[in-house]
């Protein structure tokens, strides 16, 4: 199983200083002091502290730190035991999302 998921979204700050994320690049509505787009989520205002209302939205891409979970799990299992059954259990635990 190779994890190649990338999560992309757009971030903007409204005229009141609040930070929001959108699925697609939002459009500025100057007369309403906000942005129009497919809203995704609000964000902590302390994030992207340099981003202002006057700036264009920025695109953000998040990627998993580990892209090949099978290889990493197998490497870890091999480093902690020689027992084949235990290694298999460790690899399956990693695949299931457990952080051993």
The 8 nearest C-alpha neighbors of each residue, nearest first, counted from 0:
[[1, 69, 2, 68, 67, 94, 70, 66],
 [0, 2, 67, 66, 3, 68, 69, 70],
 [3, 1, 66, 4, 67, 0, 68, 63],
 [2, 4, 1, 66, 5, 63, 62, 67],
 [5, 3, 2, 6, 62, 63, 61, 66],
 [4, 6, 62, 61, 7, 3, 60, 63],
 [5, 7, 61, 60, 62, 4, 8, 59],
 [8, 6, 60, 59, 5, 61, 58, 9],
 [7, 9, 22, 59, 21, 58, 23, 20],
 [8, 10, 58, 21, 20, 57, 24, 59],
 [9, 11, 20, 57, 56, 19, 21, 58],
 [12, 10, 56, 19, 18, 13, 20, 57],
 [11, 13, 18, 52, 17, 51, 16, 19],
 [12, 14, 33, 52, 16, 15, 17, 32],
 [13, 15, 32, 52, 16, 33, 12, 17],
 [16, 14, 13, 17, 32, 12, 52, 33],
 [17, 15, 13, 14, 12, 18, 52, 51],
 [18, 16, 12, 13, 15, 44, 19, 14],
 [17, 19, 12, 42, 44, 11, 41, 13],
 [20, 18, 41, 42, 11, 10, 40, 12],
 [19, 21, 10, 40, 39, 9, 41, 38],
 [22, 20, 38, 39, 9, 23, 37, 8],
 [21, 23, 8, 37, 39, 9, 38, 24],
 [24, 22, 21, 25, 9, 37, 8, 36],
 [23, 25, 9, 21, 26, 36, 56, 22],
 [26, 24, 36, 35, 34, 23, 27, 21],
 [25, 27, 35, 34, 36, 28, 24, 33],
 [26, 28, 34, 29, 33, 35, 25, 32],
 [29, 27, 34, 33, 31, 30, 32, 26],
 [30, 28, 32, 31, 27, 33, 34, 14],
 [29, 31, 28, 32, 33, 27, 34, 14],
 [32, 30, 33, 29, 28, 34, 27, 14],
 [33, 31, 14, 29, 30, 28, 13, 34],
 [34, 32, 13, 31, 28, 27, 14, 29],
 [35, 33, 27, 26, 28, 25, 36, 13],
 [34, 36, 26, 25, 27, 28, 33, 37],
 [37, 35, 25, 38, 21, 26, 34, 23],
 [36, 38, 21, 22, 23, 39, 35, 25],
 [37, 39, 21, 36, 40, 20, 22, 19],
 [38, 40, 21, 20, 22, 37, 41, 19],
 [41, 39, 20, 19, 38, 42, 21, 18],
 [40, 42, 19, 20, 18, 43, 39, 17],
 [43, 41, 18, 19, 44, 40, 20, 46],
 [44, 42, 45, 46, 18, 41, 17, 19],
 [43, 45, 46, 18, 17, 42, 48, 16],
 [44, 46, 43, 48, 47, 42, 18, 49],
 [47, 45, 48, 44, 43, 42, 18, 49],
 [48, 46, 49, 50, 45, 44, 18, 10],
 [47, 49, 46, 50, 45, 44, 51, 18],
 [50, 48, 47, 51, 46, 54, 45, 12],
 [49, 51, 48, 47, 54, 12, 52, 11],
 [52, 50, 53, 54, 12, 49, 16, 13],
 [53, 51, 14, 12, 13, 54, 50, 16],
 [52, 54, 51, 55, 50, 14, 12, 13],
 [55, 53, 51, 52, 50, 56, 11, 12],
 [54, 56, 57, 53, 11, 52, 51, 50],
 [57, 55, 11, 10, 9, 54, 58, 24],
 [56, 58, 10, 9, 55, 59, 11, 24],
 [57, 59, 9, 8, 10, 60, 56, 7],
 [60, 58, 8, 7, 9, 57, 61, 10],
 [61, 59, 7, 6, 5, 62, 8, 58],
 [62, 60, 6, 5, 7, 59, 63, 4],
 [61, 63, 5, 64, 6, 4, 60, 3],
 [64, 62, 65, 66, 61, 4, 2, 5],
 [63, 65, 66, 62, 61, 67, 2, 68],
 [66, 64, 63, 67, 68, 2, 71, 62],
 [65, 67, 2, 1, 63, 68, 3, 64],
 [68, 66, 1, 69, 70, 65, 2, 71],
 [67, 69, 71, 70, 72, 66, 65, 1],
 [70, 68, 72, 67, 71, 73, 0, 90],
 [69, 71, 73, 72, 68, 67, 74, 75],
 [70, 72, 74, 68, 73, 69, 75, 67],
 [73, 71, 90, 75, 69, 74, 70, 68],
 [72, 74, 76, 70, 75, 71, 90, 77],
 [75, 73, 71, 77, 72, 76, 70, 78],
 [74, 76, 78, 72, 73, 77, 71, 79],
 [77, 75, 86, 73, 78, 79, 74, 89],
 [78, 76, 74, 75, 79, 80, 73, 81],
 [77, 79, 75, 76, 80, 74, 81, 73],
 [80, 78, 76, 77, 75, 81, 86, 74],
 [81, 79, 82, 77, 78, 76, 86, 85],
 [80, 82, 83, 77, 79, 86, 85, 78],
 [81, 83, 85, 80, 84, 86, 77, 87],
 [82, 84, 86, 85, 81, 87, 80, 88],
 [85, 83, 87, 86, 82, 88, 89, 81],
 [86, 84, 88, 87, 82, 83, 89, 80],
 [85, 87, 76, 89, 83, 88, 84, 90],
 [86, 88, 84, 90, 85, 89, 91, 83],
 [87, 89, 85, 91, 86, 90, 92, 84],
 [88, 90, 92, 86, 87, 91, 76, 85],
 [91, 89, 72, 87, 93, 92, 88, 73],
 [92, 90, 94, 88, 93, 89, 95, 87],
 [91, 93, 89, 95, 97, 90, 94, 88],
 [94, 92, 96, 97, 90, 95, 91, 72],
 [95, 93, 91, 96, 92, 90, 68, 69],
 [96, 94, 92, 93, 97, 91, 90, 98],
 [97, 95, 93, 94, 98, 92, 91, 99],
 [96, 98, 93, 92, 95, 99, 94, 91],
 [99, 97, 93, 96, 92, 95, 94, 89],
 [98, 97, 93, 92, 89, 96, 75, 72]]
